[in-house]
Amino acid sequence: MDAFPYLKLGGVVRGECWLVLDGSEPVRLRTGDIYLLNKPPRYLLAGSLDAEPRAAQALWDSAADGVARIGPESDEDTYLCSGSFWFDETNAPMLLDILPPLVHVKATNPHIRMLTHLTDLLNSEVENNAVGRSLVLDHLVQILFVHVLRVHAEQTDRPAGWLGALNDDGIGAALRAIHADVAHRWTLQELAGISRMSRSVFAEAFKGQVGTTPLDYLTQWRMSLARDALRRNTRSISELAFATGYESESAFSTAFRRVAGLSPRQFRDAARAE
């Protein structure tokens, strides 16, 4: 497989295989396992470690109805179901920078039941040519992705960044409040109160867990939502300003230009042109 700049997600429906990332030890994948690759370099999926590698593109070119096969179907011993995620370039680091290169959820994980159910649904939909197939596949893969993130957060002592902080009773409460009402004009005192900490303790703990100050995170989150809305052209700039907690369009434009390097109007026009 070629290197990929975003995320790859897969599950072993049946059989076993090796996953080999450049520069890492081989990982054995077994029936029911789920894997998530973050910005993977060139990597191998192989039945055995001494198999002769071949370029994946030739397989994709020969795929029929979304299924690529090595050898005849009658000899099939391993079947994987996988998908790829692309992200807006400017927002991608908020997620990609906090994930490890590989998240491996084993079939023995106590939280695997929901993931197995979703993988089975994905596999059934791949083999189904009913109306709306591509839409159903897209939504199923997104749901599977969210559940993999949940399992990763639960099986890791301290996931990086905001993903780990969300599970914290103190800092997580402040993050959930920001996400639930981004238009509110949050102050450090309010957020510290929600977390039941003093301002100084809250500010230090937040930066230690999330990697940035509370108000910087609030600005980044607002600008991420704003970029998405501008790209989709779902709101006017003045509506967007108030929806993201700014008193005026000019205040919003100033903050947006400082983060994005363009005015909101320039960003929207550029997105349209793309």
Contacts in CASP RR format, 6 or more apart in sequence:
PFRMAT RR
TARGET T0000
AUTHOR 0000-0000-0000
METHOD contacts of the structure
MODEL  1
MDAFPYLKLGGVVRGECWLVLDGSEPVRLRTGDIYLLNKPPRYLLAGSLD
AEPRAAQALWDSAADGVARIGPESDEDTYLCSGSFWFDETNAPMLLDILP
PLVHVKATNPHIRMLTHLTDLLNSEVENNAVGRSLVLDHLVQILFVHVLR
VHAEQTDRPAGWLGALNDDGIGAALRAIHADVAHRWTLQELAGISRMSRS
VFAEAFKGQVGTTPLDYLTQWRMSLARDALRRNTRSISELAFATGYESES
AFSTAFRRVAGLSPRQFRDAARAE
1 8 0 8 1.000
1 40 0 8 1.000
1 42 0 8 1.000
1 43 0 8 1.000
1 44 0 8 1.000
1 45 0 8 1.000
1 56 0 8 1.000
2 42 0 8 1.000
2 56 0 8 1.000
2 57 0 8 1.000
3 39 0 8 1.000
3 40 0 8 1.000
3 41 0 8 1.000
3 42 0 8 1.000
4 37 0 8 1.000
4 39 0 8 1.000
4 40 0 8 1.000
4 84 0 8 1.000
5 39 0 8 1.000
6 39 0 8 1.000
6 84 0 8 1.000
6 85 0 8 1.000
6 86 0 8 1.000
6 87 0 8 1.000
6 92 0 8 1.000
6 96 0 8 1.000
7 36 0 8 1.000
7 37 0 8 1.000
7 38 0 8 1.000
7 39 0 8 1.000
7 84 0 8 1.000
7 85 0 8 1.000
7 87 0 8 1.000
7 96 0 8 1.000
7 99 0 8 1.000
7 145 0 8 1.000
8 36 0 8 1.000
8 37 0 8 1.000
8 40 0 8 1.000
8 82 0 8 1.000
8 83 0 8 1.000
8 84 0 8 1.000
8 85 0 8 1.000
9 34 0 8 1.000
9 35 0 8 1.000
9 36 0 8 1.000
9 37 0 8 1.000
9 82 0 8 1.000
9 83 0 8 1.000
9 84 0 8 1.000
9 85 0 8 1.000
9 141 0 8 1.000
9 144 0 8 1.000
9 145 0 8 1.000
9 148 0 8 1.000
10 34 0 8 1.000
10 35 0 8 1.000
10 36 0 8 1.000
10 80 0 8 1.000
10 81 0 8 1.000
10 82 0 8 1.000
10 83 0 8 1.000
10 119 0 8 1.000
11 29 0 8 1.000
11 32 0 8 1.000
11 33 0 8 1.000
11 34 0 8 1.000
11 35 0 8 1.000
11 80 0 8 1.000
11 81 0 8 1.000
11 82 0 8 1.000
11 119 0 8 1.000
12 29 0 8 1.000
12 30 0 8 1.000
12 31 0 8 1.000
12 32 0 8 1.000
12 33 0 8 1.000
12 78 0 8 1.000
12 79 0 8 1.000
12 80 0 8 1.000
13 31 0 8 1.000
13 32 0 8 1.000
13 79 0 8 1.000
13 80 0 8 1.000
13 81 0 8 1.000
13 119 0 8 1.000
13 120 0 8 1.000
13 123 0 8 1.000
14 31 0 8 1.000
14 78 0 8 1.000
14 79 0 8 1.000
15 30 0 8 1.000
15 31 0 8 1.000
15 77 0 8 1.000
15 78 0 8 1.000
15 79 0 8 1.000
16 28 0 8 1.000
16 29 0 8 1.000
16 30 0 8 1.000
16 31 0 8 1.000
16 47 0 8 1.000
16 78 0 8 1.000
17 28 0 8 1.000
17 29 0 8 1.000
17 45 0 8 1.000
17 46 0 8 1.000
17 47 0 8 1.000
17 78 0 8 1.000
17 80 0 8 1.000
18 26 0 8 1.000
18 27 0 8 1.000
18 28 0 8 1.000
18 29 0 8 1.000
18 44 0 8 1.000
18 45 0 8 1.000
18 46 0 8 1.000
18 47 0 8 1.000
18 48 0 8 1.000
18 49 0 8 1.000
19 26 0 8 1.000
19 27 0 8 1.000
19 28 0 8 1.000
19 29 0 8 1.000
19 35 0 8 1.000
19 43 0 8 1.000
19 44 0 8 1.000
19 45 0 8 1.000
19 102 0 8 1.000
20 26 0 8 1.000
20 27 0 8 1.000
20 43 0 8 1.000
20 44 0 8 1.000
20 46 0 8 1.000
20 49 0 8 1.000
21 27 0 8 1.000
21 37 0 8 1.000
21 40 0 8 1.000
21 41 0 8 1.000
21 43 0 8 1.000
21 101 0 8 1.000
21 102 0 8 1.000
22 41 0 8 1.000
22 42 0 8 1.000
22 43 0 8 1.000
23 41 0 8 1.000
24 101 0 8 1.000
24 102 0 8 1.000
26 49 0 8 1.000
27 35 0 8 1.000
27 102 0 8 1.000
27 104 0 8 1.000
29 35 0 8 1.000
29 104 0 8 1.000
30 106 0 8 1.000
30 107 0 8 1.000
31 107 0 8 1.000
32 107 0 8 1.000
32 112 0 8 1.000
32 116 0 8 1.000
32 119 0 8 1.000
33 104 0 8 1.000
33 105 0 8 1.000
33 106 0 8 1.000
33 107 0 8 1.000
34 104 0 8 1.000
34 105 0 8 1.000
34 112 0 8 1.000
34 115 0 8 1.000
34 119 0 8 1.000
34 144 0 8 1.000
34 148 0 8 1.000
35 102 0 8 1.000
35 103 0 8 1.000
35 104 0 8 1.000
35 105 0 8 1.000
36 99 0 8 1.000
36 102 0 8 1.000
36 103 0 8 1.000
36 105 0 8 1.000
36 145 0 8 1.000
36 148 0 8 1.000
36 152 0 8 1.000
37 43 0 8 1.000
37 101 0 8 1.000
37 102 0 8 1.000
38 96 0 8 1.000
38 99 0 8 1.000
38 100 0 8 1.000
38 101 0 8 1.000
38 102 0 8 1.000
38 103 0 8 1.000
39 96 0 8 1.000
39 101 0 8 1.000
40 101 0 8 1.000
44 53 0 8 1.000
45 80 0 8 1.000
46 53 0 8 1.000
47 78 0 8 1.000
59 68 0 8 1.000
59 69 0 8 1.000
59 70 0 8 1.000
60 68 0 8 1.000
62 68 0 8 1.000
62 69 0 8 1.000
65 126 0 8 1.000
65 127 0 8 1.000
65 129 0 8 1.000
66 126 0 8 1.000
67 126 0 8 1.000
67 127 0 8 1.000
69 76 0 8 1.000
79 123 0 8 1.000
81 119 0 8 1.000
81 122 0 8 1.000
81 123 0 8 1.000
81 126 0 8 1.000
83 141 0 8 1.000
85 141 0 8 1.000
85 145 0 8 1.000
87 95 0 8 1.000
87 96 0 8 1.000
88 227 0 8 1.000
88 228 0 8 1.000
88 231 0 8 1.000
90 224 0 8 1.000
90 227 0 8 1.000
90 260 0 8 1.000
91 224 0 8 1.000
91 227 0 8 1.000
91 228 0 8 1.000
94 162 0 8 1.000
94 220 0 8 1.000
94 224 0 8 1.000
97 160 0 8 1.000
98 159 0 8 1.000
98 160 0 8 1.000
98 161 0 8 1.000
98 162 0 8 1.000
98 163 0 8 1.000
98 164 0 8 1.000
99 152 0 8 1.000
99 160 0 8 1.000
99 163 0 8 1.000
103 148 0 8 1.000
103 152 0 8 1.000
105 111 0 8 1.000
105 112 0 8 1.000
105 115 0 8 1.000
105 148 0 8 1.000
105 151 0 8 1.000
105 152 0 8 1.000
105 155 0 8 1.000
106 112 0 8 1.000
107 116 0 8 1.000
109 151 0 8 1.000
109 155 0 8 1.000
111 150 0 8 1.000
111 151 0 8 1.000
111 154 0 8 1.000
111 155 0 8 1.000
112 151 0 8 1.000
114 147 0 8 1.000
115 144 0 8 1.000
115 147 0 8 1.000
115 148 0 8 1.000
115 151 0 8 1.000
118 140 0 8 1.000
118 143 0 8 1.000
118 144 0 8 1.000
118 147 0 8 1.000
119 144 0 8 1.000
121 140 0 8 1.000
122 137 0 8 1.000
122 140 0 8 1.000
122 141 0 8 1.000
122 144 0 8 1.000
125 133 0 8 1.000
125 136 0 8 1.000
125 137 0 8 1.000
125 140 0 8 1.000
126 137 0 8 1.000
149 163 0 8 1.000
152 159 0 8 1.000
152 163 0 8 1.000
153 159 0 8 1.000
153 163 0 8 1.000
153 164 0 8 1.000
153 166 0 8 1.000
153 167 0 8 1.000
156 164 0 8 1.000
158 164 0 8 1.000
159 167 0 8 1.000
161 209 0 8 1.000
161 210 0 8 1.000
161 211 0 8 1.000
162 175 0 8 1.000
162 210 0 8 1.000
162 217 0 8 1.000
164 209 0 8 1.000
165 171 0 8 1.000
165 172 0 8 1.000
165 175 0 8 1.000
165 206 0 8 1.000
165 209 0 8 1.000
165 210 0 8 1.000
166 172 0 8 1.000
166 175 0 8 1.000
166 176 0 8 1.000
168 209 0 8 1.000
170 194 0 8 1.000
170 195 0 8 1.000
170 196 0 8 1.000
170 197 0 8 1.000
170 205 0 8 1.000
171 195 0 8 1.000
171 202 0 8 1.000
171 205 0 8 1.000
171 206 0 8 1.000
171 209 0 8 1.000
171 210 0 8 1.000
172 195 0 8 1.000
173 194 0 8 1.000
173 195 0 8 1.000
173 196 0 8 1.000
174 191 0 8 1.000
174 192 0 8 1.000
174 194 0 8 1.000
174 195 0 8 1.000
174 202 0 8 1.000
174 206 0 8 1.000
174 214 0 8 1.000
175 210 0 8 1.000
175 217 0 8 1.000
177 186 0 8 1.000
177 191 0 8 1.000
177 194 0 8 1.000
178 186 0 8 1.000
178 191 0 8 1.000
178 217 0 8 1.000
178 218 0 8 1.000
178 221 0 8 1.000
179 221 0 8 1.000
182 218 0 8 1.000
182 221 0 8 1.000
182 222 0 8 1.000
182 225 0 8 1.000
182 243 0 8 1.000
182 244 0 8 1.000
182 245 0 8 1.000
183 242 0 8 1.000
183 243 0 8 1.000
183 244 0 8 1.000
183 245 0 8 1.000
184 245 0 8 1.000
185 245 0 8 1.000
186 214 0 8 1.000
186 215 0 8 1.000
186 218 0 8 1.000
188 199 0 8 1.000
188 202 0 8 1.000
188 203 0 8 1.000
188 214 0 8 1.000
188 215 0 8 1.000
189 199 0 8 1.000
191 202 0 8 1.000
191 206 0 8 1.000
191 214 0 8 1.000
192 198 0 8 1.000
192 199 0 8 1.000
192 201 0 8 1.000
192 202 0 8 1.000
192 203 0 8 1.000
193 202 0 8 1.000
195 202 0 8 1.000
195 205 0 8 1.000
197 205 0 8 1.000
202 214 0 8 1.000
203 213 0 8 1.000
203 214 0 8 1.000
206 213 0 8 1.000
206 214 0 8 1.000
206 217 0 8 1.000
207 213 0 8 1.000
207 214 0 8 1.000
210 217 0 8 1.000
212 220 0 8 1.000
219 255 0 8 1.000
219 259 0 8 1.000
220 259 0 8 1.000
222 244 0 8 1.000
222 245 0 8 1.000
222 255 0 8 1.000
223 244 0 8 1.000
223 255 0 8 1.000
223 256 0 8 1.000
223 259 0 8 1.000
223 260 0 8 1.000
225 244 0 8 1.000
226 240 0 8 1.000
226 244 0 8 1.000
226 252 0 8 1.000
226 256 0 8 1.000
226 264 0 8 1.000
227 260 0 8 1.000
227 267 0 8 1.000
229 235 0 8 1.000
229 240 0 8 1.000
229 243 0 8 1.000
230 237 0 8 1.000
230 240 0 8 1.000
230 264 0 8 1.000
230 267 0 8 1.000
230 268 0 8 1.000
230 271 0 8 1.000
231 267 0 8 1.000
231 268 0 8 1.000
231 271 0 8 1.000
233 268 0 8 1.000
233 271 0 8 1.000
233 272 0 8 1.000
235 243 0 8 1.000
237 249 0 8 1.000
237 252 0 8 1.000
237 253 0 8 1.000
237 264 0 8 1.000
237 265 0 8 1.000
237 268 0 8 1.000
238 249 0 8 1.000
240 252 0 8 1.000
240 264 0 8 1.000
241 248 0 8 1.000
241 249 0 8 1.000
241 251 0 8 1.000
241 252 0 8 1.000
241 253 0 8 1.000
244 252 0 8 1.000
245 252 0 8 1.000
246 252 0 8 1.000
246 255 0 8 1.000
252 264 0 8 1.000
253 263 0 8 1.000
253 264 0 8 1.000
256 262 0 8 1.000
256 263 0 8 1.000
256 264 0 8 1.000
256 267 0 8 1.000
257 263 0 8 1.000
257 264 0 8 1.000
260 267 0 8 1.000
262 270 0 8 1.000
END
